Amino acid sequence: MYLMNGLKSLYWRASHKKIPAYLHIPKTGGTYLTQWESDSQPVLSPMRYIGHYYVADHEEDLNPLYQGHDPENARRTVIQKCEIADNVVFATARNPFSWLVSYTSHAGAWNPRYANKGHYDYANASRGFDYMVKVIANREDLWPNRKFIHCQLFSSGGDLVLDRLNRNETLDDDLAEMAAGLKISYRRRPRQRVGGLNDYRQYYTDALVGLVSDTWSRELRLFGYDFDSYNLDSAIMKKDISPEQKSEIVYSWKEDRLIIAGRQVPRK
């Protein structure tokens, strides 16, 4: 199977087609795409896996996902724009309300099968979901924080690096649609690393809904989310990202500043 995937990749390059490359935002279904817990044969073929990397414009730039708690990975897990120029870069977005529950579950070892008591947020998550969300919403030194959860969609210089943005809530359909458009193979497979969580909304109080709505309002608006649902029609960034959009939407992690069509977008 590995040989077959390699041959497919060579064929794609020979045909002057860009191989899709997956930029993996944590807690957005990456284990499903890669099938790490089964045969490690991705559901898409051919596909390049970039991982939890960050696109850096300068050699000294660090990956925000690891900065502040894992210096080695912060330096190692960066990639230059030129290294993805020959790929169709895609990622998956997830509703921040749902994402925060999944992250807290992961950090706090709610599922004993995936327990990691050495996680840097284990102590915070162990104090409860309400406490964890308030910690995240009031810090900037560690990711995740009050800045963009989906910060990897943008380079360190602020450029939108994506060509395609799928949604966790409709992932199978989105992948099938993308595969058909790129004329590549897609196999629907059983879900993996499912935390067994119930409806994420049950973890929220009205006050917590308000805090998340205000803190991550820009991402909610960009991707078409609110507390209860996902509406692609209301999203600024839909699925296929046009060159025009890539030039108009800019996000600086360092300054925590989102600009759309020349205008800065504030939090609520």
C-alpha positions as CSV (number, residue, x, y, z in Angstrom):
1,M,0.0,0.0,0.0
2,Y,2.8,2.4,0.8
3,L,4.4,1.7,-2.6
4,M,1.0,2.2,-4.3
5,N,0.6,5.7,-2.6
6,G,4.2,6.6,-3.7
7,L,3.4,5.6,-7.2
8,K,0.2,7.7,-7.2
9,S,2.2,10.7,-5.9
10,L,4.7,10.3,-8.7
11,Y,1.9,10.1,-11.2
12,W,0.3,13.2,-9.9
13,R,3.6,15.2,-10.2
14,A,4.2,13.8,-13.7
15,S,0.7,15.0,-14.6
16,H,1.5,18.5,-13.3
17,K,-1.2,18.2,-10.6
18,K,-0.8,19.5,-7.1
19,I,-0.9,16.9,-4.4
20,P,-3.3,17.8,-1.5
21,A,-1.3,18.5,1.7
22,Y,-3.1,18.3,5.1
23,L,-2.3,21.0,7.7
24,H,-3.4,19.4,10.9
25,I,-5.1,21.7,13.5
26,P,-5.3,19.7,16.8
27,K,-8.7,18.2,17.7
28,T,-10.1,18.5,14.2
29,G,-10.3,14.9,13.0
30,G,-6.6,14.4,12.0
31,T,-6.4,10.8,13.3
32,Y,-9.3,9.9,11.1
33,L,-7.7,11.4,8.0
34,T,-4.4,9.6,8.7
35,Q,-5.9,6.4,10.1
36,W,-3.1,6.2,12.7
37,E,-5.0,3.8,14.9
38,S,-5.7,1.3,12.1
39,D,-3.5,0.7,9.1
40,S,-2.1,4.2,8.7
41,Q,-3.4,4.5,5.2
42,P,-5.0,7.9,4.8
43,V,-8.6,8.2,3.7
44,L,-7.3,10.4,0.8
45,S,-4.8,9.2,-1.7
46,P,-2.5,10.7,-2.7
47,M,-2.1,13.0,0.3
48,R,0.8,14.7,2.0
49,Y,0.6,15.0,5.8
50,I,2.1,18.2,7.1
51,G,1.0,17.7,10.7
52,H,0.8,20.2,13.5
53,Y,3.2,22.5,11.7
54,Y,3.2,26.3,11.4
55,V,4.1,28.2,8.2
56,A,7.0,30.5,8.9
57,D,8.1,33.5,6.9
58,H,11.4,33.9,8.7
59,E,13.9,31.3,10.1
60,E,13.6,32.5,13.6
61,D,9.7,32.2,13.8
62,L,8.4,29.6,16.2
63,N,5.3,27.4,16.2
64,P,2.7,29.0,18.6
65,L,1.3,25.5,19.4
66,Y,4.4,24.6,21.3
67,Q,5.9,28.0,22.2
68,G,6.1,28.4,26.0
69,H,6.1,24.8,26.9
70,D,8.0,22.8,24.3
71,P,10.9,24.8,22.9
72,E,12.3,22.0,20.8
73,N,9.1,21.4,19.0
74,A,8.4,25.1,18.7
75,R,11.6,25.4,16.6
76,R,11.3,22.1,14.8
77,T,7.7,22.1,13.6
78,V,7.8,25.1,11.2
79,I,7.7,24.9,7.4
80,Q,8.5,27.5,4.8
81,K,6.0,28.7,2.2
82,C,8.2,27.4,-0.6
83,E,7.9,23.9,0.8
84,I,4.1,23.8,0.2
85,A,4.0,25.8,-3.0
86,D,3.4,22.6,-5.0
87,N,0.5,21.4,-2.9
88,V,-3.2,22.1,-2.5
89,V,-3.1,23.0,1.2
90,F,-6.2,22.0,3.2
91,A,-7.3,21.9,6.8
92,T,-10.4,21.3,8.9
93,A,-12.1,23.9,11.0
94,R,-14.2,23.0,14.1
95,N,-16.7,25.0,16.0
96,P,-14.8,26.7,18.9
97,F,-17.6,25.7,21.3
98,S,-17.1,22.1,20.4
99,W,-13.3,22.4,20.1
100,L,-12.9,23.7,23.7
101,V,-14.8,20.7,25.1
102,S,-12.7,18.3,23.1
103,Y,-9.5,20.1,24.1
104,T,-10.4,20.1,27.8
105,S,-11.3,16.4,27.6
106,H,-7.9,15.7,26.0
107,A,-5.9,17.8,28.4
108,G,-7.8,16.6,31.5
109,A,-7.7,12.9,30.5
110,W,-11.4,12.5,30.6
111,N,-11.0,9.3,28.5
112,P,-8.6,7.0,30.4
113,R,-7.5,5.4,27.1
114,Y,-5.8,8.6,26.0
115,A,-4.7,9.8,29.5
116,N,-1.7,12.1,29.6
117,K,-1.3,13.5,33.0
118,G,1.9,15.2,31.9
119,H,-0.1,17.6,29.6
120,Y,0.7,21.2,30.4
121,D,-3.0,22.0,30.9
122,Y,-3.8,18.9,32.9
123,A,-4.0,20.7,36.2
124,N,-6.3,23.4,34.7
125,A,-8.5,20.9,33.0
126,S,-8.8,18.8,36.2
127,R,-10.5,21.8,37.8
128,G,-13.4,21.6,35.4
129,F,-14.5,22.8,32.0
130,D,-15.7,26.2,33.2
131,Y,-12.3,26.9,34.8
132,M,-10.3,25.6,31.8
133,V,-12.2,27.9,29.4
134,K,-11.7,30.9,31.6
135,V,-8.0,30.2,31.8
136,I,-7.7,29.9,28.0
137,A,-9.8,33.0,27.4
138,N,-7.5,35.1,29.7
139,R,-4.1,34.1,28.6
140,E,-1.7,34.8,25.7
141,D,1.5,33.0,26.7
142,L,0.4,29.4,25.8
143,W,-1.7,28.0,23.0
144,P,-4.7,27.7,23.0
145,N,-5.5,31.1,24.3
146,R,-7.6,34.2,23.5
147,K,-5.9,34.5,20.1
148,F,-6.9,32.3,17.2
149,I,-7.4,28.6,17.9
150,H,-7.0,28.0,14.2
151,C,-3.8,30.0,14.0
152,Q,-2.1,27.5,11.6
153,L,-4.3,28.7,8.8
154,F,-2.1,31.8,8.5
155,S,1.7,32.2,8.2
156,S,3.8,34.0,10.7
157,G,3.6,37.0,8.5
158,G,-0.2,36.9,8.4
159,D,-0.8,35.3,5.0
160,L,-3.7,32.9,4.6
161,V,-2.0,29.7,3.4
162,L,-5.1,27.5,2.7
163,D,-6.6,26.5,-0.6
164,R,-9.4,24.4,1.0
165,L,-11.1,24.5,4.4
166,N,-13.3,21.5,5.4
167,R,-15.5,21.4,8.5
168,N,-15.3,18.8,11.2
169,E,-19.1,18.7,11.4
170,T,-19.5,17.6,7.7
171,L,-16.0,16.1,7.3
172,D,-16.9,13.0,5.3
173,D,-19.0,14.9,2.8
174,D,-16.4,17.7,2.5
175,L,-13.6,15.2,1.9
176,A,-15.6,13.3,-0.7
177,E,-16.4,16.6,-2.5
178,M,-12.8,17.7,-2.3
179,A,-11.5,14.4,-3.6
180,A,-14.0,14.5,-6.5
181,G,-12.8,18.0,-7.5
182,L,-9.1,17.0,-7.3
183,K,-9.8,13.6,-9.0
184,I,-8.1,11.6,-6.2
185,S,-9.2,8.6,-4.2
186,Y,-11.3,8.9,-1.0
187,R,-12.4,6.0,1.3
188,R,-14.8,6.6,4.1
189,R,-13.5,4.8,7.1
190,P,-14.6,4.2,10.7
191,R,-14.1,7.1,13.1
192,Q,-10.9,7.0,15.3
193,R,-9.9,8.5,18.6
194,V,-13.5,9.4,19.4
195,G,-13.7,10.8,22.9
196,G,-17.2,9.5,23.7
197,L,-18.4,13.0,24.6
198,N,-22.0,13.9,24.6
199,D,-23.5,17.0,23.1
200,Y,-20.9,19.7,23.7
201,R,-23.6,22.2,24.6
202,Q,-24.4,20.5,27.9
203,Y,-21.1,21.7,29.3
204,Y,-22.0,25.4,28.9
205,T,-23.7,27.9,31.1
206,D,-25.1,31.1,29.7
207,A,-22.2,33.0,31.1
208,L,-19.7,30.7,29.4
209,V,-21.5,30.9,26.1
210,G,-21.1,34.7,26.3
211,L,-17.4,34.4,27.1
212,V,-16.7,32.2,24.2
213,S,-18.9,34.2,21.8
214,D,-17.0,37.4,22.7
215,T,-13.5,35.9,22.9
216,W,-13.5,33.9,19.6
217,S,-16.1,36.0,17.8
218,R,-13.8,36.5,14.8
219,E,-13.3,32.8,14.2
220,L,-17.0,32.1,14.7
221,R,-17.8,34.6,12.0
222,L,-15.0,33.5,9.6
223,F,-16.2,29.8,9.7
224,G,-19.9,30.2,10.0
225,Y,-20.4,29.0,13.6
226,D,-22.5,29.9,16.5
227,F,-23.3,28.1,19.8
228,D,-25.9,25.8,18.3
229,S,-24.9,25.3,14.7
230,Y,-22.8,25.7,11.6
231,N,-24.1,27.7,8.6
232,L,-21.8,27.7,5.6
233,D,-23.9,30.4,3.9
234,S,-23.0,32.9,6.7
235,A,-19.3,32.0,6.8
236,I,-16.8,34.4,5.3
237,M,-14.5,31.6,4.5
238,K,-16.4,28.8,2.9
239,K,-14.7,25.6,1.5
240,D,-12.7,26.5,-1.6
241,I,-10.5,29.6,-0.9
242,S,-10.0,31.8,-3.9
243,P,-6.8,33.7,-4.6
244,E,-8.8,36.9,-3.9
245,Q,-9.7,35.7,-0.5
246,K,-6.2,34.7,0.2
247,S,-5.0,38.2,-0.5
248,E,-7.8,39.9,1.5
249,I,-7.8,37.9,4.8
250,V,-4.8,38.5,6.9
251,Y,-4.2,37.4,10.5
252,S,-1.1,38.3,12.6
253,W,-0.6,35.9,15.6
254,K,2.0,38.2,17.2
255,E,-0.4,41.2,17.1
256,D,-3.6,39.1,17.3
257,R,-5.0,41.2,14.5
258,L,-7.4,40.1,11.8
259,I,-7.8,42.2,8.7
260,I,-10.4,41.6,6.0
261,A,-10.3,43.6,2.8
262,G,-8.2,46.3,4.5
263,R,-10.3,46.6,7.6
264,Q,-9.4,45.4,11.1
265,V,-12.0,43.1,12.6
266,P,-12.3,43.6,16.3
267,R,-13.7,41.1,18.9
268,K,-17.2,41.8,20.0
